[in-house]
Amino acid sequence: MSHRPIIALMVLAGCSRPPQAQVETGAAARSVADTTVADTTVEGTLRVVGPVETAQLILRGSAASVGLMGPLSEELRRLSGATLRAVGTPQNNAAPLPPRALLVRDYELLEVNGQRPVVGILLSRDDRFWLGGRDTVELVGITSDLARRLGAKLFVVGVREDGRLRVKSYGVIREPR
């Protein structure tokens, strides 16, 4: 008996189309351009510099300053003076300085006026107010102005009391949609 037919089948099987990598879909999908450059993380104090018409977001850290850009720019603009960690894709900066920029995909607010804030969306349920985010927490001692901001993305600084957060101060990061 000849082994040639078996060998021929093995050769043909080896010539078949190679297995394809599984493609992510939805929010997890990335374009080819995104996969060619690894994400970069930068940390520092956010400043808005320049005239209003051409103002640039600059993150000043212990290393060189970095310009911040992208769809989260409006949120970031409201956080001037805060310390944050930004993650995104490195870019050449269109503005003259600094030469490096980051197309921001995500950020974490680390400090506002020397204190660690809690970030989330203002919600109301059963006549109580909540800040829904990474750590959803009930808010107490809110002002009427704050109560009118349902659906807004906020940062809140306060004191923890029995698992709740007593509001000392807050800032609006994004108005309700």
C-alpha positions in Angstrom: 0.0 0.0 0.0 1.3 3.4 -0.9 1.4 6.3 1.5 1.2 8.9 -1.4 -2.6 9.5 -1.1 -2.2 10.2 2.6 0.7 12.5 2.1 -1.1 14.3 -0.7 -4.1 14.9 1.6 -1.8 16.2 4.3 -0.1 18.6 1.9 -3.5 19.8 0.6 -4.7 20.3 4.2 -1.6 22.3 4.9 -2.3 24.6 1.9 -5.8 25.4 3.1 -6.6 28.9 4.4 -4.8 29.6 7.7 -7.0 30.2 10.8 -8.1 33.8 11.1 -7.7 35.8 14.2 -11.0 36.5 16.0 -12.1 40.1 15.3 -13.5 42.1 18.2 -16.7 43.9 17.5 -18.6 46.7 19.2 -17.0 49.1 21.6 -14.0 46.8 22.0 -13.1 46.9 18.3 -10.1 48.9 17.3 -9.0 50.1 13.9 -5.8 49.0 12.3 -4.3 52.4 13.1 -5.0 52.0 16.8 -3.2 48.7 17.0 0.0 50.0 15.4 0.7 52.4 18.3 0.4 51.3 21.9 -1.6 53.4 24.4 0.3 55.8 26.4 -0.5 56.9 30.0 0.5 60.4 31.2 -0.2 62.1 34.6 0.0 65.7 35.7 -1.8 68.9 36.3 -4.2 70.1 33.6 -3.9 73.7 32.3 -5.8 75.5 29.6 -3.4 77.8 27.8 -3.8 80.5 25.2 -6.6 82.7 24.0 -10.1 81.3 24.2 -10.4 80.8 20.4 -7.2 78.7 20.2 -6.8 77.5 23.8 -4.9 74.3 24.2 -5.1 71.7 26.9 -1.7 71.0 28.4 -0.9 68.3 31.0 2.1 69.3 33.0 3.8 66.3 34.7 7.2 65.5 36.2 8.3 64.7 32.7 7.7 66.9 29.7 4.3 68.6 29.1 1.9 67.0 26.7 -1.0 68.5 24.8 -4.4 66.7 25.1 -6.9 66.4 22.3 -9.8 64.4 21.1 -13.5 64.0 21.8 -13.0 64.3 25.6 -11.5 67.8 25.2 -14.7 69.6 26.4 -14.8 67.5 29.6 -11.1 68.0 30.2 -11.3 71.8 29.6 -13.6 72.0 32.7 -11.0 70.3 34.9 -8.3 73.0 34.6 -6.1 72.9 37.7 -6.9 69.3 38.6 -4.5 66.4 38.6 -5.4 63.6 36.3 -4.1 60.5 34.5 -4.9 60.3 30.8 -4.7 57.3 28.5 -4.6 57.5 24.7 -2.6 57.4 21.5 0.5 59.6 21.1 0.2 62.2 18.3 2.3 65.0 16.9 0.9 68.2 18.3 -0.5 70.6 15.7 0.2 73.6 18.1 3.9 74.7 18.3 4.3 73.7 21.9 4.5 71.1 23.4 5.7 68.9 20.5 4.0 65.8 21.9 0.2 65.3 22.3 -2.2 62.6 23.3 -5.5 61.7 21.7 -7.3 61.0 24.9 -9.4 57.8 25.1 -10.0 57.8 28.9 -8.9 59.7 32.0 -9.1 59.4 35.7 -9.5 62.4 38.0 -6.9 62.1 40.8 -7.1 65.3 42.7 -9.0 68.5 42.9 -7.8 71.3 45.3 -5.7 68.7 47.2 -8.5 66.2 47.7 -9.5 63.0 46.0 -12.9 63.4 44.2 -15.5 60.9 43.4 -16.7 61.0 39.8 -20.0 59.8 38.3 -23.4 60.7 37.0 -25.9 62.3 39.3 -29.0 60.1 39.8 -32.1 60.2 41.9 -34.1 57.4 43.3 -36.6 57.2 46.1 -36.0 60.9 47.0 -32.3 60.2 47.5 -29.4 61.3 45.4 -26.6 59.0 44.1 -23.4 59.5 42.2 -23.2 56.5 39.8 -19.8 55.6 38.7 -16.9 53.2 39.5 -18.0 53.3 43.1 -21.7 54.4 43.3 -22.3 56.3 46.5 -25.3 58.0 48.1 -24.8 61.8 48.4 -26.1 63.7 51.4 -26.2 67.4 52.1 -26.7 68.4 48.5 -27.7 71.9 47.5 -30.8 72.7 45.4 -28.5 73.8 42.6 -26.9 70.3 42.6 -30.2 68.6 42.8 -31.2 70.3 39.5 -28.3 68.7 37.7 -29.7 65.2 37.3 -27.8 63.3 34.6 -24.7 65.5 34.7 -21.3 64.0 35.0 -19.8 65.5 38.2 -16.8 65.3 40.5 -17.7 65.5 44.2 -15.4 66.2 47.1 -16.8 65.4 50.6 -16.6 63.4 53.8 -17.6 59.8 54.0 -20.3 59.1 56.7 -21.7 55.6 57.1 -21.1 54.6 53.5 -22.5 57.9 52.2 -20.7 61.0 50.9 -21.5 64.4 52.5 -20.9 66.9 49.8 -18.4 69.7 50.5 -17.9 70.8 46.9 -18.6 69.7 43.4 -17.9 70.5 39.8 -19.7 69.8 36.6 -17.6 67.8 34.1 -20.4 67.3 31.5 -23.9 68.8 31.4 -26.8 66.4 31.3 -27.5 64.9 27.9 
